[in-house]
Amino acid sequence: MPIPPPRLFDGADHPFGCELQLEDGSNIAVGTPFRAEPGAKVLPWYDPAKSQAPQNWKDKWAKLRARFDRIIDECSPFQCVLVQKRIPEYAPISPEFPVIVHGFEVVSVLNGLRSEPSRLLTPTWDPLDGLFPVKSVQGKPMLNKRGAPQAFRFGLSRRLAVYAESGWRSGPCPQAALRLMELARDGTSLLYQLPANIALSLWRNWPAGFSKTNNSGESLWLDALFELSWQQEPGSSVHAQRSAWVGNCSFGLMGHGLFPRLPDWLAQPSDTSVPHESGYPMAYYSKLSDLARASVAAIDELLERETVTPNYAQAPQGRTPSPITAASPIKDQSMSATKRNKVFVSYSHKDKKLFEEFKTMLAPAIQRGIVDVWDDTKIQPGQQWKAEIEKALAGAKVGVLLVSNNFLASEFISKKELPPLLNAAKADGATIFWVCLGPSLYEQTEIQSYQAAHDVSKPLSKLSKPQREAVLQNICKRLLQVVANPQ
């Protein structure tokens, strides 16, 4: 029987909005293993995971906060609007900025962060099919050599505009505007000097980083304010909604990440539709009504995160928090006899199938040397297994526990593997990732004091394979971010 050609979804029949769960800004399903085609980088490059802070970093932020605070009551508030356009953009947006800014005067317009679009490939660099074709700048569907939709991730470009009320050019406002932009530049300088765990939480949508050359002015401070605002709940002093617009109508978007989507009912075709693909609009905007007050609130938020371990505790509602790192005093690494840089996986051999699925998901990072994973398959014939396990435990930065009734029933695990791992979490700041493979009485063990890496009401053994892969992908992504954190 001949193989039918791949079906191409159009705007009238493919799944819209949040009904179709997609990797952020892409046309592939959540949980699909993939690699992004590498692109060019404008150096020097900023990597949040490698960010380093001077000893007096908190004092510098406190001084900047006081300077922003003094501007608040000098004149009417300065507003800031961010417009993010997706790349490729085949349907022009009109007007360039939404009508909410009409009646205000422009103080400054800047280019913000930018990322390039990329093709997505399998972990072995083979072609990967998308669920629907993404349209090119010419409005034509992008297909691969087999005629199937090309797996693709959008790029983006941002414009940032600062506005003031009409007549702002008289009185103290012009000087206040100059000082506000000067403080924004100082804020950008300090953003590059944050501790790595705070930088990762701030730039969670940009884990691979961005060009310092292209983001050296006041625009990065404005970008950071919006990135923080999207992580807050409504009612927060720095929260901002994201909306698409057409003409003089605006529509709130749903979801997290860089590419929120239209609600299902708005994504359906109509005469007044917002141009979109599977709910992704061509552009959206976000607004901060008082730039100085938002800056003060943002600095407070960043300083508060200094006391939070890198567990994404500030993640927006609806995201799964990552496992908790046990709090511990800051230590000089030179005092530690063994540098902790490994991932130790503890599991029952009766759960080998699910263990192999976990390692398969992590394989691309293992092959590239990004993460050093140890499990008992590393013990070679003739080696002293007890000594090898003790050596691996001593160097573990992350402990992954694949918990099941088999795991908890293992006397060796409960007496030989678990105690050193949990002691390392308490004493040396090692991170515990525990994954619920199946129903068990984990509440009767010390594991219950650690937060699971996913929703334990849905054990992996009860999920379909695609669902398990989606959960494992999210776990592995967070694990890699913890490993990359130099602290």
VENTA-V890587 format. One record per residue. N is the residue number from 0. RES is the residue in three letters. SS is DSSP state (alpha for helix, beta for strand, coil for the rest). PHI is phi in whole degrees, -180 to 180 (none if undefined). PSI is psi as a letter, one per 20 degrees, with the letter a starting at -180 (* if undefined). Layout:
n:N res:RES ss:SS phi:PHI psi:PSI
n:N res:RES ss:SS phi:PHI psi:PSI
//
This chain:
n:0 res:MET ss:coil phi:none psi:p
n:1 res:PRO ss:coil phi:-65 psi:q
n:2 res:ILE ss:coil phi:-79 psi:p
n:3 res:PRO ss:coil phi:-68 psi:q
n:4 res:PRO ss:coil phi:-64 psi:q
n:5 res:PRO ss:coil phi:-62 psi:q
n:6 res:ARG ss:coil phi:-78 psi:p
n:7 res:LEU ss:coil phi:-103 psi:o
n:8 res:PHE ss:coil phi:-78 psi:q
n:9 res:ASP ss:coil phi:-116 psi:a
n:10 res:GLY ss:coil phi:-64 psi:i
n:11 res:ALA ss:coil phi:-98 psi:i
n:12 res:ASP ss:coil phi:-131 psi:i
n:13 res:HIS ss:coil phi:-92 psi:q
n:14 res:PRO ss:coil phi:-61 psi:p
n:15 res:PHE ss:coil phi:-106 psi:r
n:16 res:GLY ss:alpha phi:54 psi:b
n:17 res:CYS ss:alpha phi:-77 psi:i
n:18 res:GLU ss:alpha phi:-64 psi:h
n:19 res:LEU ss:coil phi:-103 psi:o
n:20 res:GLN ss:coil phi:-84 psi:o
n:21 res:LEU ss:beta phi:-119 psi:q
n:22 res:GLU ss:coil phi:-60 psi:q
n:23 res:ASP ss:coil phi:-50 psi:p
n:24 res:GLY ss:coil phi:70 psi:k
n:25 res:SER ss:beta phi:-134 psi:r
n:26 res:ASN ss:coil phi:-116 psi:k
n:27 res:ILE ss:coil phi:-118 psi:q
n:28 res:ALA ss:beta phi:-71 psi:q
n:29 res:VAL ss:coil phi:-56 psi:p
n:30 res:GLY ss:coil phi:95 psi:i
n:31 res:THR ss:coil phi:-72 psi:p
n:32 res:PRO ss:coil phi:-64 psi:p
n:33 res:PHE ss:coil phi:-158 psi:r
n:34 res:ARG ss:beta phi:-126 psi:q
n:35 res:ALA ss:beta phi:-90 psi:p
n:36 res:GLU ss:coil phi:-60 psi:p
n:37 res:PRO ss:coil phi:-65 psi:q
n:38 res:GLY ss:coil phi:-120 psi:r
n:39 res:ALA ss:coil phi:-75 psi:q
n:40 res:LYS ss:coil phi:-122 psi:p
n:41 res:VAL ss:coil phi:-92 psi:o
n:42 res:LEU ss:coil phi:-86 psi:q
n:43 res:PRO ss:coil phi:-72 psi:q
n:44 res:TRP ss:beta phi:-112 psi:p
n:45 res:TYR ss:beta phi:-98 psi:p
n:46 res:ASP ss:coil phi:-113 psi:o
n:47 res:PRO ss:alpha phi:-56 psi:h
n:48 res:ALA ss:alpha phi:-67 psi:i
n:49 res:LYS ss:alpha phi:-107 psi:j
n:50 res:SER ss:coil phi:-64 psi:q
n:51 res:GLN ss:coil phi:-129 psi:q
n:52 res:ALA ss:coil phi:-112 psi:q
n:53 res:PRO ss:coil phi:-69 psi:r
n:54 res:GLN ss:coil phi:-62 psi:h
n:55 res:ASN ss:coil phi:-101 psi:k
n:56 res:TRP ss:alpha phi:-62 psi:h
n:57 res:LYS ss:alpha phi:-67 psi:h
n:58 res:ASP ss:alpha phi:-64 psi:h
n:59 res:LYS ss:alpha phi:-64 psi:g
n:60 res:TRP ss:alpha phi:-68 psi:h
n:61 res:ALA ss:alpha phi:-63 psi:g
n:62 res:LYS ss:alpha phi:-66 psi:g
n:63 res:LEU ss:alpha phi:-64 psi:h
n:64 res:ARG ss:alpha phi:-59 psi:g
n:65 res:ALA ss:alpha phi:-63 psi:h
n:66 res:ARG ss:alpha phi:-71 psi:g
n:67 res:PHE ss:alpha phi:-63 psi:g
n:68 res:ASP ss:alpha phi:-61 psi:h
n:69 res:ARG ss:alpha phi:-70 psi:h
n:70 res:ILE ss:alpha phi:-81 psi:h
n:71 res:ILE ss:coil phi:-52 psi:g
n:72 res:ASP ss:coil phi:-101 psi:j
n:73 res:GLU ss:coil phi:-74 psi:h
n:74 res:CYS ss:coil phi:-161 psi:a
n:75 res:SER ss:coil phi:-61 psi:q
n:76 res:PRO ss:coil phi:-62 psi:q
n:77 res:PHE ss:coil phi:-93 psi:p
n:78 res:GLN ss:beta phi:-96 psi:q
n:79 res:CYS ss:beta phi:-135 psi:p
n:80 res:VAL ss:beta phi:-121 psi:p
n:81 res:LEU ss:beta phi:-105 psi:p
n:82 res:VAL ss:beta phi:-118 psi:p
n:83 res:GLN ss:beta phi:-112 psi:p
n:84 res:LYS ss:beta phi:-108 psi:q
n:85 res:ARG ss:beta phi:-84 psi:q
n:86 res:ILE ss:beta phi:-123 psi:p
n:87 res:PRO ss:coil phi:-78 psi:q
n:88 res:GLU ss:coil phi:-117 psi:o
n:89 res:TYR ss:coil phi:-97 psi:i
n:90 res:ALA ss:coil phi:-118 psi:o
n:91 res:PRO ss:coil phi:-64 psi:q
n:92 res:ILE ss:coil phi:-100 psi:p
n:93 res:SER ss:coil phi:-136 psi:p
n:94 res:PRO ss:coil phi:-75 psi:r
n:95 res:GLU ss:coil phi:-62 psi:g
n:96 res:PHE ss:coil phi:-116 psi:q
n:97 res:PRO ss:coil phi:-65 psi:r
n:98 res:VAL ss:alpha phi:-69 psi:i
n:99 res:ILE ss:alpha phi:-62 psi:i
n:100 res:VAL ss:alpha phi:-94 psi:i
n:101 res:HIS ss:coil phi:-65 psi:p
n:102 res:GLY ss:coil phi:95 psi:i
n:103 res:PHE ss:beta phi:-108 psi:q
n:104 res:GLU ss:beta phi:-104 psi:q
n:105 res:VAL ss:beta phi:-77 psi:p
n:106 res:VAL ss:beta phi:-97 psi:g
n:107 res:SER ss:beta phi:-161 psi:q
n:108 res:VAL ss:beta phi:-127 psi:p
n:109 res:LEU ss:beta phi:-133 psi:q
n:110 res:ASN ss:beta phi:-87 psi:p
n:111 res:GLY ss:beta phi:-104 psi:b
n:112 res:LEU ss:beta phi:-61 psi:q
n:113 res:ARG ss:beta phi:-145 psi:q
n:114 res:SER ss:beta phi:-135 psi:q
n:115 res:GLU ss:coil phi:-90 psi:q
n:116 res:PRO ss:coil phi:-69 psi:r
n:117 res:SER ss:beta phi:-151 psi:q
n:118 res:ARG ss:beta phi:-73 psi:q
n:119 res:LEU ss:beta phi:-110 psi:p
n:120 res:LEU ss:beta phi:-126 psi:r
n:121 res:THR ss:coil phi:-71 psi:r
n:122 res:PRO ss:coil phi:-59 psi:i
n:123 res:THR ss:coil phi:-100 psi:j
n:124 res:TRP ss:coil phi:69 psi:k
n:125 res:ASP ss:coil phi:-90 psi:r
n:126 res:PRO ss:beta phi:-59 psi:q
n:127 res:LEU ss:coil phi:-126 psi:p
n:128 res:ASP ss:beta phi:-87 psi:q
n:129 res:GLY ss:coil phi:-92 psi:r
n:130 res:LEU ss:coil phi:-79 psi:h
n:131 res:PHE ss:coil phi:-154 psi:q
n:132 res:PRO ss:coil phi:-78 psi:p
n:133 res:VAL ss:coil phi:-85 psi:p
n:134 res:LYS ss:beta phi:-87 psi:q
n:135 res:SER ss:coil phi:-78 psi:a
n:136 res:VAL ss:coil phi:-58 psi:h
n:137 res:GLN ss:coil phi:-80 psi:i
n:138 res:GLY ss:coil phi:83 psi:j
n:139 res:LYS ss:coil phi:-100 psi:q
n:140 res:PRO ss:beta phi:-65 psi:p
n:141 res:MET ss:coil phi:-92 psi:o
n:142 res:LEU ss:beta phi:-119 psi:q
n:143 res:ASN ss:coil phi:-90 psi:a
n:144 res:LYS ss:coil phi:-64 psi:h
n:145 res:ARG ss:coil phi:-87 psi:j
n:146 res:GLY ss:coil phi:83 psi:j
n:147 res:ALA ss:coil phi:-91 psi:q
n:148 res:PRO ss:beta phi:-58 psi:p
n:149 res:GLN ss:beta phi:-74 psi:p
n:150 res:ALA ss:coil phi:-63 psi:p
n:151 res:PHE ss:beta phi:-152 psi:q
n:152 res:ARG ss:beta phi:-121 psi:p
n:153 res:PHE ss:coil phi:-64 psi:q
n:154 res:GLY ss:beta phi:-96 psi:a
n:155 res:LEU ss:beta phi:-152 psi:q
n:156 res:SER ss:beta phi:-135 psi:q
n:157 res:ARG ss:beta phi:-126 psi:q
n:158 res:ARG ss:beta phi:-123 psi:p
n:159 res:LEU ss:beta phi:-121 psi:p
n:160 res:ALA ss:beta phi:-125 psi:p
n:161 res:VAL ss:beta phi:-102 psi:p
n:162 res:TYR ss:beta phi:-124 psi:q
n:163 res:ALA ss:beta phi:-138 psi:r
n:164 res:GLU ss:beta phi:-65 psi:q
n:165 res:SER ss:coil phi:-56 psi:p
n:166 res:GLY ss:coil phi:88 psi:j
n:167 res:TRP ss:coil phi:-68 psi:i
n:168 res:ARG ss:coil phi:-75 psi:i
n:169 res:SER ss:coil phi:-108 psi:q
n:170 res:GLY ss:coil phi:77 psi:b
n:171 res:PRO ss:coil phi:-81 psi:i
n:172 res:CYS ss:alpha phi:-63 psi:h
n:173 res:PRO ss:alpha phi:-59 psi:g
n:174 res:GLN ss:alpha phi:-67 psi:h
n:175 res:ALA ss:alpha phi:-64 psi:h
n:176 res:ALA ss:alpha phi:-64 psi:g
n:177 res:LEU ss:alpha phi:-63 psi:g
n:178 res:ARG ss:alpha phi:-67 psi:h
n:179 res:LEU ss:alpha phi:-62 psi:g
n:180 res:MET ss:alpha phi:-69 psi:h
n:181 res:GLU ss:alpha phi:-64 psi:g
n:182 res:LEU ss:alpha phi:-66 psi:h
n:183 res:ALA ss:alpha phi:-63 psi:h
n:184 res:ARG ss:alpha phi:-65 psi:g
n:185 res:ASP ss:alpha phi:-64 psi:h
n:186 res:GLY ss:alpha phi:-61 psi:g
n:187 res:THR ss:alpha phi:-60 psi:g
n:188 res:SER ss:alpha phi:-59 psi:g
n:189 res:LEU ss:alpha phi:-73 psi:h
n:190 res:LEU ss:alpha phi:-60 psi:h
n:191 res:TYR ss:coil phi:-79 psi:j
n:192 res:GLN ss:coil phi:-123 psi:k
n:193 res:LEU ss:coil phi:-84 psi:q
n:194 res:PRO ss:coil phi:-60 psi:q
n:195 res:ALA ss:alpha phi:-60 psi:h
n:196 res:ASN ss:alpha phi:-67 psi:h
n:197 res:ILE ss:alpha phi:-74 psi:g
n:198 res:ALA ss:alpha phi:-61 psi:g
n:199 res:LEU ss:alpha phi:-65 psi:h
n:200 res:SER ss:alpha phi:-73 psi:h
n:201 res:LEU ss:alpha phi:-67 psi:g
n:202 res:TRP ss:coil phi:-99 psi:l
n:203 res:ARG ss:alpha phi:-63 psi:h
n:204 res:ASN ss:alpha phi:-84 psi:i
n:205 res:TRP ss:alpha phi:-131 psi:l
n:206 res:PRO ss:coil phi:-63 psi:h
n:207 res:ALA ss:coil phi:-83 psi:i
n:208 res:GLY ss:coil phi:89 psi:a
n:209 res:PHE ss:beta phi:-162 psi:r
n:210 res:SER ss:beta phi:-74 psi:p
n:211 res:LYS ss:coil phi:-73 psi:h
n:212 res:THR ss:coil phi:-61 psi:g
n:213 res:ASN ss:coil phi:-83 psi:i
n:214 res:ASN ss:coil phi:-136 psi:l
n:215 res:SER ss:coil phi:-108 psi:i
n:216 res:GLY ss:coil phi:-104 psi:a
n:217 res:GLU ss:coil phi:-67 psi:i
n:218 res:SER ss:alpha phi:-62 psi:h
n:219 res:LEU ss:alpha phi:-67 psi:h
n:220 res:TRP ss:alpha phi:-63 psi:g
n:221 res:LEU ss:alpha phi:-66 psi:g
n:222 res:ASP ss:alpha phi:-57 psi:g
n:223 res:ALA ss:alpha phi:-64 psi:h
n:224 res:LEU ss:alpha phi:-60 psi:g
n:225 res:PHE ss:alpha phi:-71 psi:g
n:226 res:GLU ss:alpha phi:-59 psi:g
n:227 res:LEU ss:alpha phi:-67 psi:g
n:228 res:SER ss:alpha phi:-63 psi:h
n:229 res:TRP ss:coil phi:-77 psi:i
n:230 res:GLN ss:coil phi:-91 psi:i
n:231 res:GLN ss:coil phi:-97 psi:q
n:232 res:GLU ss:coil phi:-84 psi:q
n:233 res:PRO ss:coil phi:-54 psi:p
n:234 res:GLY ss:coil phi:103 psi:h
n:235 res:SER ss:coil phi:-69 psi:q
n:236 res:SER ss:coil phi:-67 psi:i
n:237 res:VAL ss:coil phi:-121 psi:j
n:238 res:HIS ss:coil phi:-75 psi:q
n:239 res:ALA ss:coil phi:-141 psi:p
n:240 res:GLN ss:coil phi:-83 psi:q
n:241 res:ARG ss:beta phi:-109 psi:p
n:242 res:SER ss:beta phi:-140 psi:q
n:243 res:ALA ss:beta phi:-94 psi:r
n:244 res:TRP ss:beta phi:-146 psi:q
n:245 res:VAL ss:beta phi:-144 psi:p
n:246 res:GLY ss:coil phi:61 psi:c
n:247 res:ASN ss:coil phi:-106 psi:k
n:248 res:CYS ss:beta phi:-111 psi:p
n:249 res:SER ss:beta phi:-119 psi:q
n:250 res:PHE ss:beta phi:-135 psi:p
n:251 res:GLY ss:beta phi:-65 psi:q
n:252 res:LEU ss:beta phi:-102 psi:r
n:253 res:MET ss:beta phi:-123 psi:q
n:254 res:GLY ss:coil phi:106 psi:r
n:255 res:HIS ss:coil phi:-110 psi:a
n:256 res:GLY ss:coil phi:79 psi:a
n:257 res:LEU ss:coil phi:-84 psi:i
n:258 res:PHE ss:coil phi:-128 psi:m
n:259 res:PRO ss:coil phi:-66 psi:r
n:260 res:ARG ss:beta phi:-128 psi:r
n:261 res:LEU ss:beta phi:-69 psi:q
n:262 res:PRO ss:coil phi:-60 psi:q
n:263 res:ASP ss:alpha phi:-54 psi:g
n:264 res:TRP ss:alpha phi:-68 psi:h
n:265 res:LEU ss:alpha phi:-83 psi:h
n:266 res:ALA ss:alpha phi:-80 psi:i
n:267 res:GLN ss:coil phi:-73 psi:q
n:268 res:PRO ss:coil phi:-60 psi:p
n:269 res:SER ss:coil phi:-161 psi:r
n:270 res:ASP ss:coil phi:-67 psi:h
n:271 res:THR ss:coil phi:-112 psi:k
n:272 res:SER ss:coil phi:-63 psi:q
n:273 res:VAL ss:coil phi:-76 psi:p
n:274 res:PRO ss:coil phi:-58 psi:p
n:275 res:HIS ss:beta phi:-160 psi:r
n:276 res:GLU ss:beta phi:-130 psi:o
n:277 res:SER ss:coil phi:49 psi:k
n:278 res:GLY ss:coil phi:92 psi:i
n:279 res:TYR ss:beta phi:-79 psi:o
n:280 res:PRO ss:beta phi:-74 psi:r
n:281 res:MET ss:coil phi:-64 psi:h
n:282 res:ALA ss:beta phi:-158 psi:r
n:283 res:TYR ss:beta phi:-146 psi:r
n:284 res:TYR ss:beta phi:-130 psi:r
n:285 res:SER ss:beta phi:-146 psi:q
n:286 res:LYS ss:beta phi:-134 psi:p
n:287 res:LEU ss:beta phi:-110 psi:p
n:288 res:SER ss:coil phi:-80 psi:h
n:289 res:ASP ss:coil phi:-144 psi:o
n:290 res:LEU ss:alpha phi:-64 psi:g
n:291 res:ALA ss:alpha phi:-67 psi:g
n:292 res:ARG ss:alpha phi:-65 psi:h
n:293 res:ALA ss:alpha phi:-63 psi:h
n:294 res:SER ss:alpha phi:-66 psi:g
n:295 res:VAL ss:alpha phi:-62 psi:g
n:296 res:ALA ss:alpha phi:-64 psi:h
n:297 res:ALA ss:alpha phi:-66 psi:g
n:298 res:ILE ss:alpha phi:-64 psi:g
n:299 res:ASP ss:alpha phi:-58 psi:g
n:300 res:GLU ss:alpha phi:-64 psi:g
n:301 res:LEU ss:alpha phi:-64 psi:g
n:302 res:LEU ss:alpha phi:-68 psi:h
n:303 res:GLU ss:alpha phi:-65 psi:h
n:304 res:ARG ss:alpha phi:-70 psi:i
n:305 res:GLU ss:alpha phi:-63 psi:h
n:306 res:THR ss:alpha phi:-93 psi:i
n:307 res:VAL ss:coil phi:-102 psi:p
n:308 res:THR ss:coil phi:-68 psi:q
n:309 res:PRO ss:coil phi:-72 psi:m
n:310 res:ASN ss:coil phi:-122 psi:j
n:311 res:TYR ss:coil phi:57 psi:k
n:312 res:ALA ss:coil phi:-63 psi:i
n:313 res:GLN ss:coil phi:-92 psi:j
n:314 res:ALA ss:coil phi:-61 psi:q
n:315 res:PRO ss:coil phi:-61 psi:q
n:316 res:GLN ss:coil phi:-59 psi:p
n:317 res:GLY ss:coil phi:104 psi:i
n:318 res:ARG ss:coil phi:-94 psi:q
n:319 res:THR ss:coil phi:-81 psi:p
n:320 res:PRO ss:coil phi:-68 psi:q
n:321 res:SER ss:coil phi:-84 psi:r
n:322 res:PRO ss:coil phi:-61 psi:q
n:323 res:ILE ss:coil phi:-85 psi:p
n:324 res:THR ss:beta phi:-92 psi:p
n:325 res:ALA ss:coil phi:-63 psi:p
n:326 res:ALA ss:coil phi:-68 psi:q
n:327 res:SER ss:coil phi:-153 psi:q
n:328 res:PRO ss:coil phi:-61 psi:q
n:329 res:ILE ss:coil phi:-70 psi:p
n:330 res:LYS ss:coil phi:-120 psi:q
n:331 res:ASP ss:coil phi:-74 psi:p
n:332 res:GLN ss:alpha phi:-62 psi:h
n:333 res:SER ss:alpha phi:-66 psi:i
n:334 res:MET ss:alpha phi:-81 psi:i
n:335 res:SER ss:coil phi:-87 psi:p
n:336 res:ALA ss:coil phi:-70 psi:h
n:337 res:THR ss:coil phi:-130 psi:p
n:338 res:LYS ss:coil phi:-74 psi:p
n:339 res:ARG ss:coil phi:-90 psi:o
n:340 res:ASN ss:coil phi:-142 psi:j
n:341 res:LYS ss:beta phi:-107 psi:r
n:342 res:VAL ss:beta phi:-110 psi:o
n:343 res:PHE ss:beta phi:-100 psi:p
n:344 res:VAL ss:beta phi:-106 psi:p
n:345 res:SER ss:beta phi:-110 psi:p
n:346 res:TYR ss:coil phi:-155 psi:r
n:347 res:SER ss:coil phi:-90 psi:p
n:348 res:HIS ss:alpha phi:-62 psi:i
n:349 res:LYS ss:alpha phi:-72 psi:i
n:350 res:ASP ss:alpha phi:-108 psi:k
n:351 res:LYS ss:alpha phi:-60 psi:h
n:352 res:LYS ss:alpha phi:-61 psi:g
n:353 res:LEU ss:alpha phi:-71 psi:h
n:354 res:PHE ss:alpha phi:-60 psi:g
n:355 res:GLU ss:alpha phi:-65 psi:h
n:356 res:GLU ss:alpha phi:-64 psi:h
n:357 res:PHE ss:alpha phi:-63 psi:g
n:358 res:LYS ss:alpha phi:-67 psi:h
n:359 res:THR ss:alpha phi:-64 psi:g
n:360 res:MET ss:alpha phi:-63 psi:h
n:361 res:LEU ss:alpha phi:-86 psi:i
n:362 res:ALA ss:alpha phi:-54 psi:g
n:363 res:PRO ss:alpha phi:-58 psi:h
n:364 res:ALA ss:alpha phi:-72 psi:h
n:365 res:ILE ss:alpha phi:-66 psi:g
n:366 res:GLN ss:alpha phi:-64 psi:h
n:367 res:ARG ss:coil phi:-86 psi:i
n:368 res:GLY ss:coil phi:77 psi:j
n:369 res:ILE ss:coil phi:-71 psi:h
n:370 res:VAL ss:coil phi:-137 psi:q
n:371 res:ASP ss:beta phi:-108 psi:o
n:372 res:VAL ss:beta phi:-101 psi:p
n:373 res:TRP ss:beta phi:-118 psi:p
n:374 res:ASP ss:coil phi:-144 psi:r
n:375 res:ASP ss:alpha phi:-69 psi:i
n:376 res:THR ss:alpha phi:-72 psi:i
n:377 res:LYS ss:alpha phi:-77 psi:i
n:378 res:ILE ss:coil phi:-74 psi:p
n:379 res:GLN ss:coil phi:-87 psi:q
n:380 res:PRO ss:coil phi:-55 psi:p
n:381 res:GLY ss:coil phi:95 psi:i
n:382 res:GLN ss:coil phi:-79 psi:q
n:383 res:GLN ss:coil phi:-78 psi:o
n:384 res:TRP ss:alpha phi:-62 psi:h
n:385 res:LYS ss:alpha phi:-65 psi:g
n:386 res:ALA ss:alpha phi:-65 psi:h
n:387 res:GLU ss:alpha phi:-66 psi:g
n:388 res:ILE ss:alpha phi:-66 psi:g
n:389 res:GLU ss:alpha phi:-63 psi:h
n:390 res:LYS ss:alpha phi:-65 psi:g
n:391 res:ALA ss:alpha phi:-67 psi:g
n:392 res:LEU ss:alpha phi:-63 psi:h
n:393 res:ALA ss:alpha phi:-66 psi:h
n:394 res:GLY ss:coil phi:-104 psi:j
n:395 res:ALA ss:beta phi:-81 psi:p
n:396 res:LYS ss:beta phi:-90 psi:h
n:397 res:VAL ss:beta phi:-131 psi:p
n:398 res:GLY ss:beta phi:-113 psi:p
n:399 res:VAL ss:beta phi:-102 psi:o
n:400 res:LEU ss:beta phi:-109 psi:o
n:401 res:LEU ss:beta phi:-94 psi:n
n:402 res:VAL ss:beta phi:-90 psi:p
n:403 res:SER ss:coil phi:-151 psi:r
n:404 res:ASN ss:alpha phi:-65 psi:h
n:405 res:ASN ss:alpha phi:-63 psi:g
n:406 res:PHE ss:alpha phi:-60 psi:g
n:407 res:LEU ss:alpha phi:-70 psi:h
n:408 res:ALA ss:alpha phi:-81 psi:i
n:409 res:SER ss:coil phi:-77 psi:o
n:410 res:GLU ss:alpha phi:-67 psi:h
n:411 res:PHE ss:alpha phi:-64 psi:g
n:412 res:ILE ss:alpha phi:-63 psi:g
n:413 res:SER ss:alpha phi:-68 psi:h
n:414 res:LYS ss:alpha phi:-106 psi:h
n:415 res:LYS ss:alpha phi:-109 psi:h
n:416 res:GLU ss:alpha phi:-99 psi:g
n:417 res:LEU ss:alpha phi:-63 psi:g
n:418 res:PRO ss:alpha phi:-56 psi:g
n:419 res:PRO ss:alpha phi:-63 psi:h
n:420 res:LEU ss:alpha phi:-66 psi:g
n:421 res:LEU ss:alpha phi:-69 psi:h
n:422 res:ASN ss:alpha phi:-66 psi:h
n:423 res:ALA ss:alpha phi:-65 psi:h
n:424 res:ALA ss:alpha phi:-64 psi:h
n:425 res:LYS ss:alpha phi:-76 psi:g
n:426 res:ALA ss:alpha phi:-92 psi:h
n:427 res:ASP ss:alpha phi:-118 psi:j
n:428 res:GLY ss:coil phi:78 psi:j
n:429 res:ALA ss:coil phi:-63 psi:q
n:430 res:THR ss:beta phi:-101 psi:p
n:431 res:ILE ss:beta phi:-104 psi:o
n:432 res:PHE ss:beta phi:-107 psi:o
n:433 res:TRP ss:beta phi:-115 psi:p
n:434 res:VAL ss:beta phi:-116 psi:p
n:435 res:CYS ss:beta phi:-86 psi:o
n:436 res:LEU ss:coil phi:-82 psi:h
n:437 res:GLY ss:coil phi:-165 psi:r
n:438 res:PRO ss:coil phi:-57 psi:p
n:439 res:SER ss:coil phi:-162 psi:r
n:440 res:LEU ss:coil phi:-99 psi:l
n:441 res:TYR ss:alpha phi:-62 psi:h
n:442 res:GLU ss:alpha phi:-63 psi:h
n:443 res:GLN ss:alpha phi:-89 psi:j
n:444 res:THR ss:coil phi:-123 psi:r
n:445 res:GLU ss:alpha phi:-67 psi:i
n:446 res:ILE ss:alpha phi:-60 psi:h
n:447 res:GLN ss:alpha phi:-61 psi:i
n:448 res:SER ss:alpha phi:-83 psi:i
n:449 res:TYR ss:coil phi:-109 psi:q
n:450 res:GLN ss:coil phi:-76 psi:p
n:451 res:ALA ss:coil phi:-68 psi:q
n:452 res:ALA ss:coil phi:-80 psi:i
n:453 res:HIS ss:coil phi:-161 psi:a
n:454 res:ASP ss:coil phi:-75 psi:o
n:455 res:VAL ss:coil phi:-72 psi:i
n:456 res:SER ss:coil phi:-73 psi:i
n:457 res:LYS ss:coil phi:-126 psi:m
n:458 res:PRO ss:coil phi:-57 psi:q
n:459 res:LEU ss:alpha phi:-58 psi:h
n:460 res:SER ss:alpha phi:-67 psi:i
n:461 res:LYS ss:alpha phi:-95 psi:i
n:462 res:LEU ss:coil phi:-99 psi:q
n:463 res:SER ss:coil phi:-71 psi:r
n:464 res:LYS ss:alpha phi:-60 psi:g
n:465 res:PRO ss:alpha phi:-60 psi:h
n:466 res:GLN ss:alpha phi:-67 psi:g
n:467 res:ARG ss:alpha phi:-63 psi:g
n:468 res:GLU ss:alpha phi:-63 psi:h
n:469 res:ALA ss:alpha phi:-64 psi:g
n:470 res:VAL ss:alpha phi:-65 psi:g
n:471 res:LEU ss:alpha phi:-64 psi:h
n:472 res:GLN ss:alpha phi:-62 psi:g
n:473 res:ASN ss:alpha phi:-63 psi:g
n:474 res:ILE ss:alpha phi:-62 psi:g
n:475 res:CYS ss:alpha phi:-66 psi:h
n:476 res:LYS ss:alpha phi:-61 psi:g
n:477 res:ARG ss:alpha phi:-70 psi:h
n:478 res:LEU ss:alpha phi:-61 psi:g
n:479 res:LEU ss:alpha phi:-64 psi:h
n:480 res:GLN ss:alpha phi:-68 psi:h
n:481 res:VAL ss:alpha phi:-67 psi:g
n:482 res:VAL ss:alpha phi:-63 psi:h
n:483 res:ALA ss:alpha phi:-72 psi:i
n:484 res:ASN ss:coil phi:-70 psi:o
n:485 res:PRO ss:coil phi:-72 psi:i
n:486 res:GLN ss:coil phi:-82 psi:*
//
